[in-house]
Amino acid sequence: MATEYGNGYGHRSGPGFDGAGATERRHRLPAPLRAPIEARSWREFGYVMLGLPLGILMFTFAVTMVSLGAGLLITFLGVPVLAAALAGCRGFGSLERARARGLLGVEVADPEPLRMRKQGPMAWMGAVLRSGASWRHLLYAVVQFPWAVFSFSVALSFWLYGWALLTYPLWFWVFPMYAGQGGLQLYGDGTHSVYLDNPFEITMTALLGLLFTMATPWIVRALTTVDGLMVRGLLGPSRLATRVVELESDRGVVVDTAAADLRRIERDLHDGAQARLVALAMDLGLAKEKLTEDPEAAARMVGEAHGEVKTALQELRDLARGIHPAVLTDRGLDAALSSVASRCTVPVRVEVDLPARPMPAIEGIAYFTVSELLQNISKHSRATRASVDVWRVENRLMLQVVDNGVGGADASSGSGLAGLAERLDAVDGILVVDSPVAGPTRITAELPWRG
């Protein structure tokens, strides 16, 4: 069921709607010609070249220490040797993460730290041996070596052949001058030989080298992509540890949000309804004193106090609506969002298609999300119409708010949209902002469905 509310126009100003659009940097050379001379390509090539010596060092250390530790397990000495092997692999993992960060720009968080129940060498060895991250580092030290051999061979071969053939017109004179032959030998047997020595063959050789040179950066990039996946998968934190960190962060966001809401409620009560009630008590006290001396003045003061009571009641209703509106509890999202849309300064179409009501917490977050987005439309968008759609997809509650305003909304600039995204993230929600300059603006929120 769709309903339209409101009329009028909004005015665009304030954070969250930045009219200055970002312009992409334009390059004169196309990407295939630019890639061989880009700094990124040389950093990736350097990463591959460093991978082989480091791979040899890690593989040798890991295999030697683990073999020694496994052989000594029949005695107590095998345990500290294995622990030292895993600790050394963790040290190499730190080096590899730094190398990937510096040369590839791959940001990988440190793995979960060792959890020791007690202090001492025995507790440390037990923590190292129990840590899944330690064994993943050992696996990386083993599997990285054969991959480093392969990537080193492929990258170096393409790089050398490409630049050698590309620069062939500059150095082919070396063959007739010092080798006694016409040029680079393409084919030869006992009776025949083919040399690249005439201008056409030299030109074709250089063109072939150009193709090799242009293809090499993309081949190296594909190789380093695999390296990045290995570093992320084996040297970073586990999924469980990452999830724990996310939940801790979300808990902090929830606590901060709740504290901010409590401060806002306290401030609104102190500055609004409480101040009016104090003034009302004073006015009624004065009216009581004047009741016998000047009944008309007392009646006038009682009338003014009655007006103050109405104003205080309205402020308390607005405050209660900001905490949790009664219409949301009694009638659900459809009626609550319709009420919010009726107070918007632009016409808003509301359509809610839900088979049942979600949990009150999710319902409240959905309500306040749409409420804040409609406030942004009223204040900043210059829109003439807007729409709100709410529906369910499997186990997700979807919200979408669209307006035909000037656009330019950005959730990454520290605006109110950024705070809204943090609140949604605290309950495993997602906020997606699509707001090109000149509009329209389409903001989609996704929340977990908990019925």
C-alpha positions as CSV (number, residue, x, y, z in Angstrom):
1,M,0.0,0.0,0.0
2,A,1.5,3.3,-1.1
3,T,0.6,6.7,0.5
4,E,1.8,10.2,-0.3
5,Y,2.3,12.9,2.3
6,G,3.5,16.5,2.6
7,N,4.0,19.4,0.3
8,G,6.4,22.3,-0.2
9,Y,10.1,22.5,-0.9
10,G,13.3,22.0,1.0
11,H,16.5,24.0,1.1
12,R,19.9,22.4,0.5
13,S,22.7,23.3,2.9
14,G,24.8,21.6,5.6
15,P,26.9,18.5,5.8
16,G,26.3,15.3,4.0
17,F,25.4,17.0,0.6
18,D,28.6,18.2,-1.0
19,G,28.0,19.8,-4.3
20,A,31.6,19.6,-5.5
21,G,31.9,16.3,-7.4
22,A,35.2,14.4,-7.5
23,T,36.8,14.3,-10.9
24,E,38.9,11.4,-12.0
25,R,42.5,12.0,-12.9
26,R,42.9,11.8,-16.6
27,H,46.0,10.3,-18.2
28,R,47.3,11.1,-21.6
29,L,48.6,7.6,-22.2
30,P,46.2,4.6,-22.3
31,A,46.7,2.0,-19.5
32,P,48.5,-0.7,-21.6
33,L,51.2,1.8,-22.7
34,R,51.3,3.5,-19.2
35,A,51.6,0.2,-17.2
36,P,55.3,-0.6,-18.0
37,I,56.6,2.7,-16.7
38,E,54.2,3.1,-13.7
39,A,55.7,3.0,-10.2
40,R,53.1,0.4,-9.2
41,S,54.3,-2.0,-11.8
42,W,57.9,-1.7,-10.7
43,R,56.9,-2.2,-7.0
44,E,55.0,-5.3,-7.9
45,F,57.9,-6.6,-10.0
46,G,60.2,-5.9,-7.0
47,Y,57.8,-7.8,-4.7
48,V,58.0,-10.8,-7.0
49,M,61.8,-10.6,-7.2
50,L,62.2,-10.4,-3.4
51,G,59.7,-13.3,-3.0
52,L,62.2,-16.0,-4.1
53,P,65.1,-15.3,-1.7
54,L,62.7,-14.8,1.2
55,G,60.8,-17.9,0.2
56,I,64.0,-19.9,0.2
57,L,64.8,-18.6,3.7
58,M,61.4,-19.2,5.1
59,F,61.0,-22.7,3.5
60,T,64.4,-23.8,4.7
61,F,63.8,-22.5,8.2
62,A,60.3,-24.1,8.5
63,V,61.2,-27.5,7.1
64,T,64.5,-27.8,9.1
65,M,63.0,-26.7,12.4
66,V,59.8,-28.7,12.1
67,S,61.7,-31.8,11.0
68,L,64.1,-31.4,13.9
69,G,61.2,-30.8,16.3
70,A,59.2,-33.8,15.1
71,G,62.3,-36.0,15.4
72,L,62.9,-34.9,18.9
73,L,59.3,-35.3,20.1
74,I,60.3,-38.6,21.7
75,T,62.2,-36.4,24.2
76,F,61.0,-33.2,25.8
77,L,63.3,-31.1,23.5
78,G,60.9,-31.5,20.6
79,V,58.3,-29.3,22.1
80,P,60.5,-26.1,22.5
81,V,62.0,-26.7,19.0
82,L,58.5,-26.9,17.5
83,A,57.4,-23.8,19.5
84,A,60.5,-21.9,18.2
85,A,59.7,-23.0,14.7
86,L,56.2,-21.6,14.9
87,A,57.4,-18.4,16.6
88,G,60.0,-17.9,13.8
89,C,57.3,-18.4,11.2
90,R,55.2,-15.8,12.9
91,G,58.2,-13.4,12.7
92,F,58.5,-14.1,9.0
93,G,54.8,-13.5,8.7
94,S,55.3,-10.0,10.2
95,L,57.9,-9.3,7.6
96,E,55.7,-10.6,4.8
97,R,52.8,-8.4,5.9
98,A,55.1,-5.4,6.0
99,R,56.4,-6.3,2.5
100,A,52.9,-6.6,1.1
101,R,51.8,-3.4,2.7
102,G,54.8,-1.4,1.4
103,L,55.0,-2.8,-2.2
104,L,51.5,-4.0,-2.9
105,G,49.4,-1.7,-0.8
106,V,47.7,-4.8,0.8
107,E,46.7,-3.9,4.4
108,V,46.5,-7.0,6.5
109,A,45.8,-6.8,10.2
110,D,48.0,-8.7,12.6
111,P,46.7,-12.1,13.7
112,E,45.2,-12.6,17.1
113,P,47.8,-12.4,19.9
114,L,48.9,-15.4,21.9
115,R,46.5,-16.2,24.8
116,M,48.5,-17.3,27.8
117,R,46.6,-18.3,31.0
118,K,49.8,-18.1,33.0
119,Q,53.3,-16.6,32.7
120,G,56.4,-18.5,32.0
121,P,58.2,-20.5,29.2
122,M,55.8,-23.5,29.4
123,A,52.7,-21.3,29.1
124,W,54.3,-19.5,26.2
125,M,55.1,-22.7,24.4
126,G,51.6,-24.0,25.0
127,A,50.1,-20.8,23.6
128,V,52.2,-20.9,20.5
129,L,51.4,-24.5,19.8
130,R,47.6,-24.0,20.4
131,S,47.4,-20.9,18.2
132,G,45.8,-21.5,14.8
133,A,47.6,-18.4,13.5
134,S,51.0,-20.0,14.2
135,W,50.1,-23.1,12.1
136,R,48.8,-20.9,9.3
137,H,52.1,-19.0,9.3
138,L,53.9,-22.3,9.0
139,L,51.7,-23.4,6.1
140,Y,52.4,-20.0,4.4
141,A,56.2,-20.6,4.8
142,V,55.9,-24.0,3.1
143,V,53.5,-23.2,0.2
144,Q,55.0,-19.7,-0.6
145,F,58.3,-21.2,-1.8
146,P,57.0,-23.2,-4.8
147,W,54.8,-20.3,-5.8
148,A,57.7,-17.9,-5.4
149,V,59.8,-20.0,-7.8
150,F,57.0,-20.1,-10.4
151,S,56.2,-16.4,-10.1
152,F,59.9,-15.4,-10.1
153,S,60.6,-17.4,-13.3
154,V,57.5,-16.2,-15.2
155,A,57.9,-12.5,-14.2
156,L,61.7,-12.4,-14.9
157,S,61.4,-14.2,-18.2
158,F,58.7,-11.9,-19.5
159,W,60.5,-8.8,-18.3
160,L,63.8,-9.8,-19.7
161,Y,62.5,-11.0,-23.1
162,G,60.2,-8.0,-23.4
163,W,62.8,-5.3,-22.8
164,A,65.5,-7.2,-24.7
165,L,63.4,-7.5,-27.8
166,L,62.0,-4.0,-27.5
167,T,65.5,-2.5,-27.4
168,Y,66.9,-4.8,-30.1
169,P,67.2,-2.0,-32.7
170,L,69.7,-0.3,-30.3
171,W,72.0,-3.2,-29.7
172,F,71.7,-5.7,-32.6
173,W,75.1,-4.3,-33.9
174,V,76.8,-6.3,-31.2
175,F,76.3,-9.6,-33.2
176,P,78.1,-8.6,-36.4
177,M,80.8,-6.7,-34.6
178,Y,81.7,-9.2,-31.9
179,A,80.0,-12.5,-32.7
180,G,80.6,-12.6,-36.5
181,Q,77.0,-13.1,-37.4
182,G,74.3,-10.9,-38.9
183,G,72.1,-10.6,-35.8
184,L,70.1,-12.5,-33.3
185,Q,69.7,-16.1,-34.5
186,L,66.1,-17.2,-34.9
187,Y,66.8,-20.6,-36.4
188,G,69.9,-22.7,-37.2
189,D,70.9,-26.3,-38.1
190,G,73.8,-27.8,-39.9
191,T,73.0,-26.3,-43.3
192,H,70.6,-23.4,-42.6
193,S,70.5,-20.4,-40.3
194,V,68.1,-17.5,-39.9
195,Y,69.2,-14.2,-38.4
196,L,67.1,-11.1,-37.5
197,D,69.3,-8.7,-39.5
198,N,67.2,-6.7,-42.0
199,P,65.2,-3.6,-41.1
200,F,61.8,-5.4,-41.4
201,E,62.8,-8.2,-39.1
202,I,64.4,-5.8,-36.6
203,T,61.2,-3.7,-36.6
204,M,59.0,-6.8,-36.1
205,T,61.3,-7.9,-33.3
206,A,60.9,-4.6,-31.5
207,L,57.1,-4.7,-32.0
208,L,57.0,-8.2,-30.5
209,G,59.1,-6.9,-27.6
210,L,56.6,-4.0,-27.2
211,L,53.8,-6.6,-26.8
212,F,55.8,-8.5,-24.3
213,T,56.6,-5.3,-22.4
214,M,53.0,-4.2,-22.3
215,A,51.8,-7.6,-21.2
216,T,54.4,-8.1,-18.4
217,P,52.9,-5.7,-15.9
218,W,49.5,-7.4,-16.1
219,I,51.0,-10.8,-15.8
220,V,53.0,-9.7,-12.7
221,R,49.8,-8.1,-11.3
222,A,48.0,-11.4,-11.7
223,L,50.8,-13.1,-9.9
224,T,50.9,-10.6,-7.0
225,T,47.1,-10.9,-6.7
226,V,47.6,-14.5,-5.7
227,D,50.3,-13.4,-3.3
228,G,47.9,-10.9,-1.8
229,L,45.3,-13.6,-1.3
230,M,47.8,-15.9,0.4
231,V,48.9,-13.1,2.7
232,R,45.3,-12.2,3.6
233,G,44.2,-15.8,4.1
234,L,47.2,-17.2,6.0
235,L,48.9,-14.3,7.7
236,G,45.9,-12.3,8.8
237,P,43.5,-12.8,11.6
238,S,41.1,-15.7,11.4
239,R,37.4,-15.1,10.6
240,L,36.4,-15.8,14.2
241,A,39.0,-13.3,15.5
242,T,37.8,-10.7,12.9
243,R,34.2,-11.3,13.9
244,V,35.1,-10.8,17.6
245,V,36.9,-7.5,16.8
246,E,33.8,-6.4,14.7
247,L,31.5,-7.2,17.6
248,E,33.7,-5.4,20.1
249,S,33.7,-2.3,17.8
250,D,29.9,-2.6,17.3
251,R,29.4,-2.8,21.1
252,G,31.4,0.4,21.5
253,V,29.3,2.1,18.9
254,V,26.1,1.0,20.6
255,V,27.3,2.2,24.0
256,D,28.4,5.6,22.6
257,T,25.1,6.0,20.8
258,A,23.1,5.1,23.9
259,A,25.2,7.6,26.0
260,A,24.7,10.3,23.4
261,D,20.9,9.7,23.4
262,L,20.8,9.8,27.1
263,R,22.7,13.1,27.1
264,R,20.3,14.5,24.5
265,I,17.2,13.5,26.4
266,E,18.7,15.0,29.6
267,R,19.5,18.2,27.8
268,D,16.1,18.4,26.2
269,L,14.4,17.8,29.6
270,H,16.6,20.3,31.4
271,D,16.4,23.1,28.8
272,G,12.7,22.5,27.7
273,A,10.0,20.8,29.8
274,Q,11.9,21.1,33.2
275,A,12.5,24.8,32.7
276,R,8.9,25.4,31.8
277,L,7.6,23.4,34.7
278,V,9.8,25.4,37.1
279,A,8.5,28.7,35.6
280,L,4.9,27.3,35.8
281,A,5.3,26.5,39.6
282,M,6.6,30.0,40.2
283,D,3.7,31.6,38.2
284,L,1.2,29.5,40.1
285,G,2.8,30.5,43.4
286,L,2.5,34.2,42.5
287,A,-1.1,33.7,41.4
288,K,-1.9,32.0,44.7
289,E,-0.6,35.1,46.5
290,K,-2.6,37.5,44.4
291,L,-5.8,35.4,44.5
292,T,-7.2,37.5,47.5
293,E,-5.6,40.8,46.6
294,D,-6.1,41.0,42.9
295,P,-8.4,38.2,41.5
296,E,-8.2,39.5,37.9
297,A,-4.4,39.5,37.9
298,A,-4.4,36.0,39.5
299,A,-6.9,34.8,36.8
300,R,-4.7,36.2,34.1
301,M,-1.6,34.5,35.6
302,V,-3.5,31.2,35.8
303,G,-4.5,31.5,32.1
304,E,-0.8,32.1,31.2
305,A,0.2,29.1,33.3
306,H,-2.4,27.0,31.4
307,G,-0.7,27.9,28.2
308,E,2.6,27.0,29.6
309,V,1.2,23.6,30.6
310,K,0.1,23.0,27.0
311,T,3.5,23.9,25.7
312,A,5.3,21.7,28.2
313,L,3.0,18.8,27.3
314,Q,3.7,19.3,23.6
315,E,7.5,19.3,24.3
316,L,7.1,16.1,26.3
317,R,5.2,14.5,23.4
318,D,7.9,15.5,21.0
319,L,10.6,14.1,23.3
320,A,8.7,10.8,23.7
321,R,8.3,10.5,20.0
322,G,12.0,11.0,19.6
323,I,12.7,8.2,22.1
324,H,10.1,5.7,20.8
325,P,6.8,6.8,19.2
326,A,3.7,5.2,20.5
327,V,2.3,4.8,17.0
328,L,5.3,2.5,16.2
329,T,4.5,0.3,19.2
330,D,0.8,0.2,18.6
331,R,0.5,0.0,14.8
332,G,3.9,-0.8,13.3
333,L,6.2,0.6,10.7
334,D,3.6,1.4,8.1
335,A,1.7,3.8,10.3
336,A,4.8,5.2,12.0
337,L,6.6,6.0,8.7
338,S,3.4,7.5,7.3
339,S,3.3,9.8,10.4
340,V,7.0,10.8,9.7
341,A,6.3,11.4,6.0
342,S,3.3,13.7,6.8
343,R,5.7,16.0,8.6
344,C,8.2,16.2,5.7
345,T,8.4,19.4,3.7
346,V,8.2,17.5,0.3
347,P,5.5,15.0,-0.9
348,V,6.6,11.5,0.2
349,R,5.2,8.3,-1.1
350,V,5.4,5.5,1.5
351,E,5.1,1.8,0.6
352,V,5.6,-0.9,3.3
353,D,5.3,-4.5,2.1
354,L,6.1,-6.8,5.1
355,P,4.6,-10.2,5.9
356,A,4.9,-9.6,9.6
357,R,6.4,-7.2,12.1
358,P,10.2,-7.5,12.9
359,M,11.6,-7.4,16.4
360,P,11.0,-4.2,18.2
361,A,14.7,-3.3,18.2
362,I,15.0,-3.7,14.4
363,E,11.7,-1.9,13.9
364,G,12.9,1.0,16.0
365,I,16.2,1.2,14.0
366,A,14.3,1.1,10.7
367,Y,12.0,3.9,11.9
368,F,14.7,6.2,13.1
369,T,16.8,5.5,9.9
370,V,13.9,6.6,7.6
371,S,13.1,9.5,10.0
372,E,16.7,10.9,9.8
373,L,16.8,10.4,6.0
374,L,13.6,12.3,5.5
375,Q,14.9,15.1,7.7
376,N,18.0,15.3,5.4
377,I,15.6,15.6,2.5
378,S,13.7,18.4,4.1
379,K,16.9,20.4,5.1
380,H,19.4,19.7,2.3
381,S,18.0,18.2,-0.9
382,R,15.9,20.8,-2.7
383,A,13.7,17.9,-3.8
384,T,10.1,18.2,-5.0
385,R,9.2,14.6,-4.3
386,A,10.5,11.6,-2.4
387,S,9.6,8.0,-1.8
388,V,10.1,5.4,1.0
389,D,10.0,1.7,0.3
390,V,10.2,-1.1,2.9
391,W,10.2,-4.8,2.1
392,R,11.7,-8.1,3.1
393,V,14.2,-10.2,1.2
394,E,14.8,-13.6,2.8
395,N,16.3,-12.8,6.2
396,R,17.0,-9.1,5.5
397,L,14.8,-6.0,6.0
398,M,15.3,-3.5,3.1
399,L,14.7,0.2,3.3
400,Q,15.1,2.6,0.4
401,V,14.6,6.4,0.4
402,V,14.7,8.2,-3.0
403,D,14.4,11.9,-3.8
404,N,14.8,14.0,-6.9
405,G,17.0,16.6,-5.3
406,V,20.4,18.0,-6.2
407,G,22.3,15.0,-4.9
408,G,25.9,15.1,-3.7
409,A,25.3,13.2,-0.5
410,D,28.4,11.5,0.9
411,A,28.6,9.1,3.8
412,S,32.4,9.2,4.0
413,S,32.8,12.8,4.9
414,G,32.0,12.6,8.6
415,S,28.4,13.8,8.1
416,G,25.2,12.6,9.7
417,L,25.1,9.8,7.1
418,A,28.4,8.5,8.5
419,G,26.9,8.3,11.9
420,L,23.8,6.5,10.6
421,A,26.0,4.0,8.8
422,E,27.8,3.3,12.1
423,R,24.5,2.7,13.9
424,L,23.4,0.3,11.2
425,D,26.8,-1.5,11.2
426,A,26.3,-2.1,15.0
427,V,23.5,-4.5,14.2
428,D,25.0,-6.0,11.1
429,G,23.3,-3.5,8.8
430,I,24.5,-1.8,5.7
431,L,24.0,1.7,4.3
432,V,24.6,2.3,0.6
433,V,24.5,5.9,-0.7
434,D,24.0,6.5,-4.5
435,S,23.9,10.3,-4.9
436,P,25.6,11.8,-8.0
437,V,25.8,15.5,-8.3
438,A,22.6,16.9,-9.8
439,G,20.7,13.9,-8.3
440,P,18.7,11.9,-7.9
441,T,19.7,10.5,-4.5
442,R,19.0,6.8,-3.7
443,I,19.9,5.6,-0.2
444,T,19.4,1.9,0.6
445,A,19.6,0.5,4.1
446,E,19.8,-3.2,4.9
447,L,19.0,-4.7,8.3
448,P,18.9,-8.2,9.6
449,W,15.3,-9.6,9.8
450,R,14.5,-10.9,13.3
451,G,10.8,-11.7,13.6
